[in-house]
């Protein structure tokens, strides 16, 4: 078992990206709620989530959320922290979420 820091840089990027996709899916489903650094960004964030929940399109939600620089910055911070708490096999696959790989 490896920690995120023990993975290669490419594996680290893949692990954080997978974590970010999982985070976005939880946001769209309403499983978790996060707050943005200011009201303007929060309003944009909430609008994107509302629109994508109505359309039920996870890929659209991911694209819209990551295209906003301040929202993407927050998602990266949270995803990186979550990925650091996971364990990985020698190939860089998360042992906590083996069904997601």
Secondary structure, DSSP 8 states (H G I E B T S, - for coil): -B-GGGS-HHHHHHHHHHHHHHHHHHHHHTS-----SSHHHHHHHHHHHHHHHHHT-HHHHHHHHHHSHHHHHHHHHHHHHHHHTS-B-TTS-BSTTGGG-
